[in-house]
Amino acid sequence: SDWSDRILYRYSHAYCRKLSGTLERQI
């Protein structure tokens, strides 16, 4: 489960950055 958590963390982190990037564009 360690590797799955690590991948999930990286995936969620990248998604958050992408989401924040789109928000900055709208503003």
RANORSUL-V318273 format. One record per backbone hydrogen bond with DSSP energy under -0.5 kcal/mol. CO is the residue of the C=O (numbers start at 0). NH is the residue of the N-H. If there is no record, write none. Layout:
CO;NH + CO;NH
//
This chain:
0;4 + 1;5 + 2;6 + 3;7 + 4;8 + 5;9 + 6;10 + 7;11 + 8;12 + 9;13 + 10;14 + 11;15 + 12;16 + 13;17 + 14;18 + 15;19 + 16;20 + 17;21 + 18;22 + 19;23 + 20;24 + 21;25 + 22;26
//
